[in-house]
């Protein structure tokens, strides 16, 4: 079937953000084309974890039963500095108290199918390589497919093409690496803990020479006899990550192998660079906007991006229906919803990108159930607008003051 030549809303990228945007826009009765460079199902570098905030968005899409048919977890088991703490997901108004994990190969395929069932038209195997603009407005996007190049004209464009965002670059997106970013890797491995009701995070991540690294390792049970095992380190332009991620994952797996009943080789190891905390500029124009990973909507404290992707997909669809001016309204919405949290999280992540500070502060935090419960709440993006408890008030207070003195994009 040939690709459409024109659509009202063109969504480029069929990950969680793009598929959510396409689903909601189609639900609202808009004419939607959802295009992606890959042919589905396809893999994606990710921890596969779904926090309660992500589960809440999947519930809005009617996918609660589907996701919980995979696996259910009740919180985080934190390891490090001689301690081990089990921290249940907190009770947060408007969010479930359970999490899950689904391999991105399956999750993204199901979300894309959900968008197509809602009425979006899918285009696969078509890489967006250029845009035709007129006075800043995108009139068409040029794609390269198996049979050559072609254009799809659009009235409005949603860019959801991931952390590298090649189409975003064409439109002027700039990533600011002076702000903290992550280098992360993921693999799959057989484990006797595949049905563990806790996701695990090792906050004392060590390299091949035994040196402590500014990052953490994770084990997310998948309920199918395997776990998602990965590791990530924090970096900035001043403190670049000097570590090879795939060998680091092997060291990490060897370190925890007995405890988690790991066996066999690490399968399908992949890695990626993650711009985080909204550290990109030029995220919108007169009729186009970047969402999800393309807009660096990734939590600087844990690398989580699926929840933000699903949320921003819903937000942009609402804005398209309302007819708001994207060039001003979209950056304002991102700042309103995420600005305070991203700003203070970037500061904290910047602190922890220094291994010496992590060595000094890590043991203090791990000895306190109270501090680690607060950390889980903040790191897991589990503070909603309705929350009025002390943890929420502290987080908002810190966020307001951080934004007030934050001269780095996108807050400058």
Protein Blocks (a to p, Z undefined) as FASTA:
>chain_A
ZZdfbdfbdcehjafklmmmmmmmmmnopacddddfbdcddddddehiacfklmmmmmmn
opmmmmmmmbccfbdcdeeehiacdddddddehiacbdcdddfklmmmmmmmmmmmnopa
cdehiacfbdcdeehiafbdcdddfkoccddddfbdcdfebjnommlmmnopacdfkbcc
ddddddddddfklmpcbdcddfbdcdfkopacddddddddehnopacddddddddfklcc
dddfklmmmmmmmmmmmmnopgcjdehiacddddehhiaghjbcfkbccehjlnopacfk
nopaklmmmmmmmmmmmmmmnopafklmmmmmmmmmmmmmmmmmmmmmmmmmpmklmmmm
mmmmmmpmklmmmmmmmmnopacfkbccfklmmmmmmmmmmmmmmcbdfkZZ
